[in-house]
Amino acid sequence: MNLLESIKDRVRPAQRRILLAETHDDRVLRAAVQMQQEAFCRTVLLGRPDDLAGQLRGAGGRAADFEFIDPTDAPRRAAFIAAYHDLRRAKGMTPDKARQALQHAAFYGAMCLREGMVDGLAAGSASPTATVIRAALHCIGLAPGVRTLSSCFLMVLPRREFGLEGVLLFSDCGVVPSPTVSNSWTSREAPSRRGGN
């Protein structure tokens, strides 16, 4: 079993609600169908069922199998605009700028996460990394006591001789281009290199 399958098996019992925000991207809908088939989470789509039903059928799924958050829901949109304006008022946010920001799927999705409507958010297939990070920082923010946002991604390779049994972890490639060593991590604590890396 590879690392991704192991992660899916570990998270499956929790059945967290994961929102896929960029449903205008066909790749996202194909991923949604796969997620629903593998059942490692509850897949939630940002959009209206009637608008996405045909694309989901084309990807091998059915709208009835998914949960949806309708971004055209006027009362919710108004509440999100007010909340986002309030969050960013000290930085010069106006109601019009808040309204414009929340037209972007990543920002709307981040507000859904902030308000507890979902447990996680996936975005970035159709948006620059900077936009997704800005949405997360502006709408959700950092945990208390945390000053630096960090990121990482995994690559699972078909050839197991690279990385750790075919798994490579890339850290801070898109967020912190010049990371420093933290106080809790020293070269003496670093794991030994394996596989000739």
C-alpha positions in Angstrom: 0.0 0.0 0.0 1.4 3.4 -0.9 1.4 6.5 1.3 -1.7 8.1 -0.2 -3.7 4.9 0.3 -2.5 4.7 3.8 -3.6 8.3 4.5 -7.0 7.7 3.0 -7.4 4.6 5.2 -6.5 6.6 8.3 -8.9 9.5 7.6 -11.8 7.4 6.3 -13.4 6.7 9.7 -13.7 10.4 10.5 -15.7 11.2 7.3 -14.7 14.9 7.3 -16.6 17.2 4.9 -14.1 18.4 2.3 -15.2 21.3 0.0 -14.0 21.4 -3.6 -14.3 25.0 -4.5 -13.3 25.2 -8.1 -16.1 23.2 -9.6 -15.8 25.1 -12.9 -12.7 23.0 -13.6 -13.6 19.6 -15.1 -10.6 18.1 -13.3 -12.1 19.0 -10.0 -15.3 17.2 -10.8 -13.4 14.1 -11.9 -11.6 14.2 -8.6 -14.9 14.6 -6.8 -16.3 11.5 -8.4 -13.1 9.6 -7.5 -13.3 10.9 -3.9 -16.9 9.9 -3.6 -16.2 6.4 -5.0 -13.2 5.9 -2.6 -15.4 7.2 0.3 -12.4 8.6 2.4 -14.4 11.8 3.2 -17.7 13.4 2.5 -17.2 15.4 -0.7 -18.9 18.8 -0.8 -19.1 20.8 -4.0 -19.3 24.6 -4.3 -22.1 25.1 -6.8 -25.7 24.4 -7.6 -26.7 20.7 -8.3 -28.6 21.6 -11.4 -25.6 23.5 -12.8 -23.2 20.6 -12.2 -25.3 17.6 -12.8 -24.3 17.2 -16.5 -20.6 17.6 -15.8 -20.8 15.1 -13.0 -22.6 12.6 -15.2 -19.8 13.1 -17.8 -17.2 12.3 -15.1 -19.1 9.1 -14.1 -21.0 10.4 -11.1 -24.4 11.6 -10.0 -25.4 14.9 -8.4 -27.5 13.0 -5.9 -24.4 11.4 -4.4 -22.9 14.8 -3.4 -23.5 17.6 -0.9 -23.6 21.1 -2.3 -23.1 24.6 -1.1 -24.9 27.1 -3.3 -22.8 30.2 -3.7 -25.8 32.1 -5.1 -27.6 31.8 -1.7 -28.3 35.5 -1.2 -28.6 35.6 2.7 -25.4 33.5 3.1 -23.5 35.6 0.6 -24.6 38.8 2.4 -23.4 37.4 5.7 -20.1 36.3 4.2 -19.5 39.8 2.7 -20.3 41.5 6.0 -18.0 39.0 7.9 -15.2 39.4 5.5 -15.5 43.2 5.5 -15.4 43.1 9.3 -12.3 40.8 9.3 -10.3 43.1 6.9 -11.7 46.5 7.8 -8.5 47.6 9.5 -6.6 46.8 6.3 -8.8 49.0 4.2 -11.5 46.5 3.2 -14.7 48.1 1.9 -18.0 46.3 1.4 -17.6 46.6 -2.4 -14.1 45.0 -2.2 -15.4 42.3 0.0 -18.2 41.6 -2.4 -15.7 41.4 -5.3 -13.3 39.1 -3.4 -16.1 36.7 -2.5 -16.9 36.2 -6.2 -13.7 34.1 -6.2 -14.3 30.4 -5.4 -11.3 30.2 -3.1 -12.4 33.1 -1.0 -16.0 31.9 -0.8 -14.8 28.4 0.1 -12.5 29.8 2.8 -15.4 31.6 4.4 -17.4 28.3 4.3 -14.5 26.7 6.2 -14.3 29.7 8.6 -18.0 29.4 9.4 -17.7 25.6 10.1 -19.8 24.5 7.2 -17.0 22.2 6.1 -13.9 20.6 7.7 -11.4 21.3 4.9 -11.1 23.0 1.6 -9.3 22.1 -1.6 -8.5 24.8 -4.2 -5.7 25.8 -6.5 -6.3 23.8 -9.6 -7.7 26.8 -11.4 -6.2 29.6 -9.2 -2.6 30.7 -8.5 -1.1 29.5 -5.2 -0.9 33.1 -4.0 -4.7 33.6 -4.4 -5.5 30.4 -2.4 -3.0 31.4 0.3 -4.4 34.9 0.5 -7.9 33.5 0.8 -6.9 31.3 3.7 -4.9 34.0 5.5 -7.6 36.6 5.1 -10.6 34.5 5.9 -9.2 32.0 8.4 -5.9 33.3 9.5 -3.1 31.6 11.4 -3.5 29.8 14.7 -2.7 31.9 17.8 1.0 32.1 18.4 1.9 31.2 14.8 3.7 33.9 12.8 4.7 32.1 9.7 2.6 30.1 7.2 4.3 27.1 5.8 3.4 24.6 3.1 4.4 21.3 1.7 3.4 18.8 -0.9 4.0 15.1 -1.5 5.0 13.4 -4.7 4.5 9.6 -4.8 6.7 8.2 -7.6 6.2 4.9 -9.4 9.9 4.1 -8.8 10.5 3.3 -5.1 14.3 3.9 -5.2 13.8 7.7 -5.1 13.0 9.4 -1.8 11.7 7.3 1.0 10.2 4.3 -0.8 9.2 6.5 -3.7 7.8 9.4 -1.6 9.3 12.9 -1.8 8.2 15.7 0.5 8.7 19.3 -0.8 8.4 22.0 1.8 7.9 25.7 1.5 8.2 25.7 -2.3 5.4 28.1 -2.8 5.2 30.1 0.4 8.5 30.6 2.2 11.3 30.7 -0.4 14.0 31.1 2.2 13.0 29.2 5.3 15.1 29.2 8.4 15.7 26.4 10.9 13.1 26.5 13.7 14.1 26.2 17.4 12.5 22.8 17.6 14.5 21.3 14.7 18.2 20.9 14.6 20.5 19.0 12.3 21.2 16.5 15.1 17.5 15.7 15.2 17.2 15.3 11.4 16.4 11.7 10.3 19.2 9.9 8.5 19.0 10.0 4.7 17.9 6.8 3.0 18.0 5.6 -0.5 21.1 7.5 -1.5 19.5 11.0 -1.1 
